[in-house]
Amino acid sequence: MTTPEALDEESANSIRGRLDAARERIAEATARSGRAQGEVSLLLATKTVPVPLIEAAMEAGARLIGENRVQELVAKAAALADTPHQAHLIGPLQRNKARAALQYAGCIQTVADLRLAQRLSAIALGPLAVMIQVNTSGEPTKFGCGPPMAADLAAQVQQLANVTVSGFMTVGLNSSDIRAVARSYETLRKIRDTAVRGGLGSASQLSMGMSADLEVAIAEGATMVRLGSAVFGARPTTNPAAGG
Ligand SMILES: *Cc1c(COP(=O)(O)O)cnc(C)c1O
């Protein structure tokens, strides 16, 4: 490919190297937590990441990406049509964008209320995997349903015809206090355990942990970590003046 966007070998190698390093961190954290290798999958958070970099990651074996915005999910799906992969939606979904999201997302990780789930079930063509997003940190800026409601919401969503709850997702507390971060991940694990004990056997996934705290999340039971900057480097800031 000779588009102006084609990636030079050096950049492709650096993606490969960072992906390898991320896999190593996951493997070490999994071992340290006494868990079996392979229990934790890697989703690449690709918001703002140009397609050639995503392709480089896929050439290095990555298969699962997560996008935050439906518009970006759709645009990248077209560009990545020839590259075998799966995409999840990991940002909030407005009901009026549900149809577009469903065309390309294999899982909606951000269901936090019954109305969105009902809408998804009404328009899904086949069984659709969703996760219940929980605001485990209590930060007002964070999206997600409250921890006390989460297991009940999962049970209600599971009743809908065309959706299956595959697990729970959270964005952990943004803090350098590792214990506090761990508590928010522990909260999600307990919700998952409650749901599974209550009969929701399918809802075993825990999507939690990002570049800065994947070790904490894996120690608390994460089955999927979502990494962006660890693999792709720092994202451009939204303020162009600060972008350098
Ligand atoms: C950006 C993002 C991530 C990845 O964050 P990094 O710190 O870059 O690893 C994970 N989850 C969600 C929901 C995100 O928006």
The ligand as a MOL file (V3000), in Angstrom:
LIG
                    3D

  0  0  0     0  0            999 V3000
M  V30 BEGIN CTAB
M  V30 COUNTS 15 15 0 0 0
M  V30 BEGIN ATOM
M  V30 1 C -9.2080 5.4750 26.4740 0
M  V30 2 C -9.8660 4.3740 27.1760 0
M  V30 3 C -9.1380 3.2720 27.6500 0
M  V30 4 C -7.6270 3.1520 27.5230 0
M  V30 5 O -6.9750 4.1110 28.2950 0
M  V30 6 P -5.3610 4.1360 28.3790 0
M  V30 7 O -5.1000 4.8320 29.6520 0
M  V30 8 O -4.8960 4.9010 27.1810 0
M  V30 9 O -4.8990 2.7450 28.3470 0
M  V30 10 C -9.8370 2.2430 28.2570 0
M  V30 11 N -11.1720 2.3020 28.4240 0
M  V30 12 C -11.9070 3.3380 27.9790 0
M  V30 13 C -13.3790 3.3400 28.1950 0
M  V30 14 C -11.2740 4.4080 27.3500 0
M  V30 15 O -12.0120 5.4480 26.9400 0
M  V30 END ATOM
M  V30 BEGIN BOND
M  V30 1 1 1 2
M  V30 2 1 2 3
M  V30 3 2 2 14
M  V30 4 1 3 4
M  V30 5 2 3 10
M  V30 6 1 4 5
M  V30 7 1 5 6
M  V30 8 2 6 7
M  V30 9 1 6 8
M  V30 10 1 6 9
M  V30 11 1 10 11
M  V30 12 2 11 12
M  V30 13 1 12 13
M  V30 14 1 12 14
M  V30 15 1 14 15
M  V30 END BOND
M  V30 END CTAB
M  END
